[in-house]
Amino acid sequence: MALSYKARRRWSLVVLLIWLPFYIVVAVTIMTAIPRLPMLVELLIYLVLGVAWAIPFKFVFKGVGKDDPKL
């Protein structure tokens, strides 16, 4: 089932305003719970975590920045 343009815009706001802050808190909590790693390994983990949150929501953000196709 494809989401309408208006639904995708609403869900993108939900993802950015609710899911992303929650994900950041969880990621930082996990990173502080494990013992200190070498700096490059830690940087790589943060880079992966920084991109990984958006992959499941790719369909929500697709085309949201463009004009409404029905107008």
C-alpha positions as CSV (number, residue, x, y, z in Angstrom):
1,M,0.0,0.0,0.0
2,A,1.5,3.3,-1.1
3,L,1.3,6.3,1.1
4,S,-0.2,9.5,-0.2
5,Y,1.9,12.6,-0.4
6,K,0.2,14.2,2.6
7,A,0.6,11.0,4.7
8,R,4.3,10.8,3.8
9,R,4.8,14.4,4.9
10,R,3.1,13.7,8.2
11,W,5.0,10.5,8.9
12,S,8.3,12.2,8.0
13,L,7.5,14.8,10.8
14,V,6.7,12.0,13.2
15,V,10.0,10.2,12.3
16,L,12.1,13.4,12.7
17,L,10.4,14.8,15.8
18,I,9.8,11.6,17.8
19,W,11.8,8.6,16.4
20,L,15.1,10.4,15.7
21,P,15.5,11.9,19.3
22,F,14.6,8.5,20.8
23,Y,17.1,6.8,18.5
24,I,19.8,9.2,19.4
25,V,19.3,8.6,23.1
26,V,19.4,4.9,22.6
27,A,22.5,5.0,20.5
28,V,24.4,7.2,22.9
29,T,23.3,5.0,25.8
30,I,24.6,1.9,24.1
31,M,27.8,3.6,23.2
32,T,28.4,4.7,26.8
33,A,27.5,1.3,28.2
34,I,30.3,-0.5,26.3
35,P,34.0,0.0,27.3
36,R,35.9,2.7,25.5
37,L,37.0,1.6,22.0
38,P,39.8,3.0,19.8
39,M,38.8,6.4,18.4
40,L,38.6,5.2,14.8
41,V,36.4,2.2,15.6
42,E,34.1,4.5,17.7
43,L,33.9,7.0,14.9
44,L,33.0,4.2,12.4
45,I,30.3,3.0,14.8
46,Y,28.8,6.5,15.1
47,L,28.9,6.9,11.3
48,V,27.0,3.6,10.8
49,L,24.5,4.5,13.5
50,G,24.1,7.9,12.0
51,V,23.0,6.5,8.7
52,A,21.2,3.3,9.9
53,W,18.2,5.2,11.3
54,A,17.2,6.5,7.9
55,I,17.3,3.3,5.9
56,P,14.0,1.8,7.2
57,F,12.3,5.1,6.5
58,K,13.5,5.7,3.0
59,F,10.0,5.2,1.5
60,V,8.6,7.9,3.9
61,F,11.1,10.6,2.9
62,K,11.1,9.8,-0.8
63,G,9.7,12.8,-2.7
64,V,8.6,14.8,0.4
65,G,10.8,17.8,-0.5
66,K,9.1,18.2,-3.9
67,D,5.8,19.8,-4.7
68,D,2.6,17.8,-4.3
69,P,2.3,15.8,-7.5
70,K,-1.5,16.1,-7.6
71,L,-1.4,19.9,-7.8
